[in-house]
Amino acid sequence: MPYPPEFLKLVDEFIHLANRLADDGKDGEVSAAILFAAGRYNAFNFVTRGGTDEARAEAVAFYVSEYRKALESNLDGVVGPVVKPQD
């Protein structure tokens, strides 16, 4: 399933910001911060849109599943090749 160009443009904006923040060699820290920020943002959306305790487990399963699909798709090069560092 192809991703809409508007969606990929948003993704690219986050990646450009992450690359800028990682310029000082803290790419592991930036990677962890992105993951944490995604969790915080999604938790905020869940809670502010009326998420209930009953729906919490389903929401967590959904977001974990979506992250796994995104990571595996990118590792497989579905969207485009992941640039490997040059030795």
Secondary structure, 3 states (H helix, E strand, C coil): CCCCHHHHHHHHHHHHHHHHHHHHCCHHHHHHHHHHHHHHHHHHHHHHCCCCHHHHHHHHHHHHHHHHHHHHHHHCCCCCCCCCCCC
